[in-house]
Amino acid sequence: MTTPAPTASLLDQRLRELLQPTSLEVLDESYQHHGHVGANDTGFGTHFRVKIASPLFAGKTPVARHRLVYDALQDFIDQGLHALAIEARLPPV
């Protein structure tokens, strides 16, 4: 199966499917990294920020929460997603 180039919309869809977030924001910040390692000429699809709250993070360390996000997006990483900034937290009570 070929995965399309990463977009904020595709990452959002995948994270919603796998991590059941109560809040989620996916930002493509690639344009801010023009000329940096891993950036492409389009200014899209290489550097993302994910702000996510999920009940699936309960009882998990910050590193384990990040691992869940990385695992959910691994095929996009394989397709050229170069950098991923993650803010993973539990939903408010």
Summary of the structure (lengths in Angstrom):
residues: 93
radius of gyration: 13.2
end to end distance: 39.1
largest distance: 42.9
contacts: 262
relative contact order: 0.25
helix: 38%
strand: 22%
